[in-house]
Amino acid sequence: MSYVPSTKLIKDLVKQDCLKKNLYETTLAPEQRLNTKGSVEAIPIDSIKKSVYETALTNHCQKLGLKSYLEQMSHANLTTLYAPLRPALAEGEKDVKKNKVFLRKRITYAIIEDFNTYFEQLSGEEAKIFHAMTSSKNWTKIVEELTLVGLEIFLFTVQAKVLSEICANFKYDVQSNNPTLMVTSILMGSVPPKKETQPKKITFSKTKPNLKKGLTYHDIFQHYYVDELSEFCRKNGMKIAGNKRELIERILRFLNEGIKEVPKPKKSADAAEAEAEAEVEEEEEEEEEQEEAQEEEEEQEEEDNENVELVEEEKEVEQEEQEVVPEVVKTLPTKLKKSSSSQSKIVSPLKAKKSTK
């Protein structure tokens, strides 16, 4: 399966007007959507240059692809990748074991800063890990694969209606609203051919055969009952648990490959306790990872809310500054009126005496 080069595909996608809203909301950072630094006025979607969208989409896809591969790595491999990136320990500081969520986050931030340079200078154990994951030793091919994986993830977040319009613009005759088929067509540059599957003819012996090497699944299925299969397993020291399909597969492995599935011995109390403790520890680690992931999401939400609050505060300050002068002008006449009315109410001492007389 061959794919369209990521650079060409990204350039073609950026030209699609139906995709601009997704690019604007998903790939651009909040500060890239504002006219100037510190401004609260957003730039219209159509006013942003295509080159900005290209760079933003490339970086976004590389980050998504890298995250996808890091999620598949073991704790040992993540620790190996993090070792050259971690800061030096302070005096007296203990080397605490980090969990997967922490390691993935730190590795992603470090690599994304200069994506191409990191993979160009990749060597040693770190290089072996990525070579095994991508089946390539060429750093440009590793970058290309990660970008395409991220691009695939991004396209699956796009609405089916938009994907259909993109396929129509690319002149791909996708006669379906299946997102998987449309995304595959966009990535490959053509609609994948339909696989023509012919119904398989099931053949089996007409008479009941003895259980021996060379029999097929259907030979046994048609002529043997579950009780007979369980009895055969018991006589040959194999597990007898399972349905008919599992019993037949177990017998075929025994007859054709010599593999015998022996019943598991009963565990001692100590072994059972140890296994239970290990399971509890694994569950606790998973819970910790989930909690940390949730904390990260909450921190990100708080940062976004703070940014929104700052923008609103700046907006309010500007409005207050604009409203100060009119308010002063409005209040001056009322103050003068009050002062004049108060003066008119003042009575001289002489008039006061006359009035008393």
Phi and psi in degrees as a GROMACS rama.xvg file:
@    title "Ramachandran Plot"
@    xaxis  label "Phi"
@    yaxis  label "Psi"
@TYPE xy
-104.73  144.944  SER-2
-116.145  156.457  TYR-3
-69.5463  139.011  VAL-4
-54.8477  139.858  PRO-5
-60.5063  -38.7495  SER-6
-62.69  -44.4839  THR-7
-66.1842  -42.4064  LYS-8
-64.5367  -41.8015  LEU-9
-64.7139  -40.9942  ILE-10
-62.0686  -41.146  LYS-11
-68.4354  -37.8267  ASP-12
-69.2575  -36.9534  LEU-13
-63.7242  -27.3715  VAL-14
-75.732  -12.2565  LYS-15
-80.7746  115.529  GLN-16
-63.2366  -33.1201  ASP-17
-67.1402  -16.5622  CYS-18
-100.213  -7.37483  LEU-19
-61.671  -37.4806  LYS-20
-62.3976  -42.6335  LYS-21
-63.0154  -42.4932  ASN-22
-64.3382  -42.4412  LEU-23
-63.1944  -45.1408  TYR-24
-82.8858  -27.5622  GLU-25
-99.1836  -42.4082  THR-26
-96.8182  -27.0912  THR-27
-83.718  138.335  LEU-28
-73.4261  155.748  ALA-29
-53.9743  -40.1052  PRO-30
-69.1823  -22.441  GLU-31
-75.9217  -14.7327  GLN-32
-91.3412  -2.27822  ARG-33
-101.083  151.893  LEU-34
-61.7329  -51.7679  ASN-35
-138.559  164.96  THR-36
-63.3296  128.478  LYS-37
86.617  -4.03853  GLY-38
-80.7743  155.544  SER-39
-108.804  -1.04668  VAL-40
-90.2464  123.822  GLU-41
-81.6953  147.031  ALA-42
-79.0382  135.877  ILE-43
-60.2785  149.559  PRO-44
-57.1451  -43.6978  ILE-45
-74.257  -13.9481  ASP-46
-82.6678  -14.2484  SER-47
-79.3402  135.954  ILE-48
-69.2884  151.937  LYS-49
-64.9672  -33.1061  LYS-50
-62.9382  -34.0586  SER-51
-67.8594  -42.7601  VAL-52
-63.0632  -39.8859  TYR-53
-60.9524  -48.674  GLU-54
-63.3846  -43.5658  THR-55
-64.9525  -42.9643  ALA-56
-67.6472  -39.9419  LEU-57
-60.4459  -49.5604  THR-58
-61.8772  -40.6013  ASN-59
-63.977  -43.9167  HIS-60
-68.1459  -38.3812  CYS-61
-63.157  -39.1479  GLN-62
-66.8305  -43.3083  LYS-63
-64.0042  -43.4997  LEU-64
-63.6458  -42.6015  GLY-65
-62.8266  -44.8233  LEU-66
-60.3366  -40.6779  LYS-67
-61.2606  -41.6934  SER-68
-72.8988  -37.7736  TYR-69
-65.1617  -33.2977  LEU-70
-66.2499  -21.9556  GLU-71
-89.9249  -8.49888  GLN-72
-82.9679  152.612  MET-73
-76.8812  166.563  SER-74
-62.3114  -36.7045  HIS-75
-64.1008  -43.9873  ALA-76
-66.9007  -38.8635  ASN-77
-63.9752  -39.9174  LEU-78
-63.1566  -39.7169  THR-79
-63.5644  -42.1013  THR-80
-68.4376  -32.6165  LEU-81
-79.0382  -24.6802  TYR-82
-52.3111  -51.1707  ALA-83
-74.5703  -10.9172  PRO-84
-97.4198  -19.2503  LEU-85
-72.2492  147.102  ARG-86
-71.6867  156.187  PRO-87
-66.9027  144.089  ALA-88
-73.8925  141.47  LEU-89
-75.446  167.025  ALA-90
-62.7359  128.158  GLU-91
81.0592  -3.39634  GLY-92
-79.7497  133.701  GLU-93
-86.7106  146.997  LYS-94
-83.7534  96.6739  ASP-95
-86.8268  138.928  VAL-96
-68.9042  129.405  LYS-97
-96.2527  146.342  LYS-98
-85.088  174.621  ASN-99
-64.0006  -40.4364  LYS-100
-60.8936  -46.2383  VAL-101
-62.0665  -46.1097  PHE-102
-63.4179  -45.6407  LEU-103
-60.6976  -41.4499  ARG-104
-63.9101  -47.3028  LYS-105
-67.1792  -41.6136  ARG-106
-63.7557  -42.6834  ILE-107
-61.0199  -48.2451  THR-108
-60.1745  -40.5099  TYR-109
-68.2451  -41.8701  ALA-110
-75.1439  -38.7211  ILE-111
-63.9748  -27.1887  ILE-112
-55.7523  -39.7487  GLU-113
-148.293  80.1757  ASP-114
-57.7815  -56.046  PHE-115
-64.5776  -40.9076  ASN-116
-63.4927  -39.4489  THR-117
-58.7018  -48.7841  TYR-118
-75.1562  -26.3996  PHE-119
-67.8867  -36.0547  GLU-120
-95.6221  9.3538  GLN-121
-65.785  135.039  LEU-122
-158.033  172.512  SER-123
67.8457  -145.594  GLY-124
-65.2206  -34.3895  GLU-125
-61.7815  -40.8478  GLU-126
-65.2609  -39.4948  ALA-127
-61.8622  -37.6029  LYS-128
-63.1745  -47.9694  ILE-129
-72.272  -31.555  PHE-130
-64.1017  -39.3232  HIS-131
-69.3159  -34.6701  ALA-132
-73.7715  -37.9774  MET-133
-103.884  -5.98406  THR-134
57.2431  35.1541  SER-135
-148.136  142.782  SER-136
-104.719  -1.95768  LYS-137
-90.1887  122.344  ASN-138
-64.5218  -32.2141  TRP-139
-66.4598  -36.0132  THR-140
-70.5522  -33.8331  LYS-141
-64.5499  -45.7255  ILE-142
-61.9107  -42.1875  VAL-143
-62.4553  -43.752  GLU-144
-65.2973  -43.2392  GLU-145
-63.8697  -39.6436  LEU-146
-64.9674  -43.378  THR-147
-66.0253  -38.1597  LEU-148
-62.9143  -44.481  VAL-149
-64.3959  -36.9222  GLY-150
-64.9131  -38.334  LEU-151
-63.742  -43.6182  GLU-152
-61.9988  -42.5594  ILE-153
-62.3681  -44.2943  PHE-154
-64.3409  -30.2597  LEU-155
-73.1385  -11.2266  PHE-156
-89.5199  -8.53721  THR-157
-83.3556  145.623  VAL-158
-64.2573  148.41  GLN-159
-59.5842  -35.2415  ALA-160
-62.8299  -41.6599  LYS-161
-68.4214  -41.6484  VAL-162
-60.3724  -41.152  LEU-163
-62.7529  -39.9924  SER-164
-67.622  -38.0722  GLU-165
-63.1655  -44.9383  ILE-166
-60.8763  -39.1888  CYS-167
-65.3773  -40.8268  ALA-168
-66.5098  -33.7334  ASN-169
-81.8976  -2.27826  PHE-170
63.1362  41.9495  LYS-171
-98.5362  120.072  TYR-172
-82.7459  73.8219  ASP-173
-91.7869  104.023  VAL-174
-89.5768  52.6555  GLN-175
-165.273  152.529  SER-176
-100.281  19.4917  ASN-177
-73.3141  116.051  ASN-178
-57.1486  -37.7196  PRO-179
-61.6574  -44.8897  THR-180
-65.5847  -40.6141  LEU-181
-68.3206  -43.2568  MET-182
-64.1385  -42.4645  VAL-183
-61.7163  -40.9154  THR-184
-63.2694  -42.1648  SER-185
-64.8156  -42.9187  ILE-186
-69.7814  -36.8839  LEU-187
-86.0195  -19.7221  MET-188
85.6693  7.86064  GLY-189
-167.184  162.873  SER-190
-76.9589  125.342  VAL-191
-63.8396  140.968  PRO-192
-67.4033  147.532  PRO-193
-73.4263  138.702  LYS-194
-83.8814  120.561  LYS-195
-88.9953  112.581  GLU-196
-104.422  127.789  THR-197
-96.7593  139.373  GLN-198
-62.4319  134.61  PRO-199
-79.3353  138.2  LYS-200
-85.9934  123.447  LYS-201
-91.9832  121.299  ILE-202
-119.437  142.573  THR-203
-154.448  161.12  PHE-204
-68.9971  146.141  SER-205
-79.6613  -26.8937  LYS-206
-106.689  155.686  THR-207
-71.139  116.088  LYS-208
-88.0973  162.268  PRO-209
-76.2966  149.872  ASN-210
-74.0771  104.459  LEU-211
-148.283  173.262  LYS-212
-63.4927  140.823  LYS-213
102.596  -8.85065  GLY-214
-74.8183  153.493  LEU-215
-99.0917  170.434  THR-216
-58.9887  -44.2193  TYR-217
-73.253  -27.0171  HIS-218
-58.4387  -45.748  ASP-219
-75.4517  -39.8009  ILE-220
-61.9613  -39.9057  PHE-221
-76.2713  -26.419  GLN-222
-115.088  -4.92924  HIS-223
-124.522  142.296  TYR-224
-91.1821  165.96  TYR-225
-61.7268  -39.9479  VAL-226
-61.4653  -39.9742  ASP-227
-66.259  -40.3427  GLU-228
-67.1067  -41.3951  LEU-229
-63.5452  -39.6873  SER-230
-64.4168  -39.2068  GLU-231
-63.5987  -41.6404  PHE-232
-64.7759  -40.2996  CYS-233
-63.1899  -44.9519  ARG-234
-63.676  -31.5622  LYS-235
-97.2877  12.77  ASN-236
71.1651  30.6095  GLY-237
-109.113  170.172  MET-238
-63.0945  143.162  LYS-239
-111.236  -2.27556  ILE-240
-78.9143  152.505  ALA-241
121.948  166.922  GLY-242
-84.2419  -175.382  ASN-243
-62.5621  -43.0219  LYS-244
-61.3674  -45.8681  ARG-245
-63.5158  -39.379  GLU-246
-64.6179  -43.0252  LEU-247
-63.9774  -45.1493  ILE-248
-61.88  -38.7134  GLU-249
-64.9847  -41.7158  ARG-250
-67.9941  -40.0061  ILE-251
-64.1138  -40.3115  LEU-252
-63.3428  -37.4109  ARG-253
-69.2951  -44.0123  PHE-254
-72.5141  -43.3618  LEU-255
-90.0438  -32.4403  ASN-256
-117.404  -9.50144  GLU-257
76.1234  16.4193  GLY-258
-89.0034  121.418  ILE-259
-111.521  119.67  LYS-260
-87.4627  101.277  GLU-261
-86.1977  142.502  VAL-262
-58.2859  142.181  PRO-263
-71.0111  135.158  LYS-264
-67.7538  151.329  PRO-265
-67.6684  136.435  LYS-266
-79.7745  146.246  LYS-267
-73.3579  166.993  SER-268
-62.3392  -40.0053  ALA-269
-64.8672  -43.3752  ASP-270
-65.106  -39.647  ALA-271
-64.312  -41.4097  ALA-272
-63.9955  -43.0169  GLU-273
-61.1853  -43.0655  ALA-274
-65.2531  -40.4698  GLU-275
-63.3708  -41.6936  ALA-276
-63.5092  -41.022  GLU-277
-62.2405  -41.139  ALA-278
-64.2665  -40.4637  GLU-279
-62.8809  -41.6622  VAL-280
-62.895  -42.5655  GLU-281
-62.277  -42.308  GLU-282
-63.3881  -40.5418  GLU-283
-63.555  -41.3316  GLU-284
-62.889  -42.4034  GLU-285
-62.9303  -41.3793  GLU-286
-62.9825  -40.9789  GLU-287
-61.8442  -42.7991  GLU-288
-62.9747  -41.5823  GLU-289
-64.6412  -40.919  GLN-290
-63.9827  -41.9092  GLU-291
-66.4434  -39.152  GLU-292
-62.587  -40.7879  ALA-293
-65.8644  -40.0434  GLN-294
-62.1012  -40.4695  GLU-295
-61.7611  -43.2622  GLU-296
-62.9086  -41.6147  GLU-297
-64.9484  -40.6651  GLU-298
-60.8751  -42.4232  GLU-299
-64.2141  -40.4289  GLN-300
-63.7106  -40.5066  GLU-301
-62.1879  -42.6734  GLU-302
-61.634  -44.0901  GLU-303
-62.7559  -41.9312  ASP-304
-64.298  -39.7611  ASN-305
-61.8597  -42.0896  GLU-306
-61.4625  -42.8172  ASN-307
-64.2209  -41.6907  VAL-308
-63.0642  -41.698  GLU-309
-61.0897  -43.1638  LEU-310
-63.2992  -42.3638  VAL-311
-66.0315  -39.7656  GLU-312
-61.7841  -44.1373  GLU-313
-60.7445  -39.0199  GLU-314
-64.4515  -43.3289  LYS-315
-64.9089  -40.2904  GLU-316
-61.0942  -44.2886  VAL-317
-61.6101  -43.0399  GLU-318
-64.5014  -40.062  GLN-319
-63.0782  -42.1002  GLU-320
-62.1253  -37.9003  GLU-321
-72.1964  -27.6887  GLN-322
-90.0836  -12.0505  GLU-323
-63.9655  -49.1717  VAL-324
-63.3346  -49.5347  VAL-325
-57.8034  -37.2732  PRO-326
-65.4268  -39.958  GLU-327
-63.6992  -43.3279  VAL-328
-63.1081  -40.4544  VAL-329
-67.2588  -36.4803  LYS-330
-77.9346  -23.6529  THR-331
-60.841  -50.4954  LEU-332
-59.4827  -38.6754  PRO-333
-65.1141  -37.5772  THR-334
-66.4703  -41.8762  LYS-335
-63.3131  -41.2619  LEU-336
-61.31  -43.2423  LYS-337
-61.7823  -43.7439  LYS-338
-64.7864  -40.6595  SER-339
-67.1718  -39.2355  SER-340
-67.9877  -35.9392  SER-341
-66.9471  -35.9839  SER-342
-67.4986  -37.4012  GLN-343
-67.096  -25.3234  SER-344
-79.8397  -14.3739  LYS-345
-72.8773  129.287  ILE-346
-107.992  131.903  VAL-347
-69.2398  155.669  SER-348
-61.4501  -37.5014  PRO-349
-63.0814  -46.3374  LEU-350
-62.5948  -34.4069  LYS-351
-64.771  -40.6548  ALA-352
-65.583  -43.3825  LYS-353
-59.0386  -40.5661  LYS-354
-66.5996  -33.2887  SER-355
-70.2974  -36.4037  THR-356
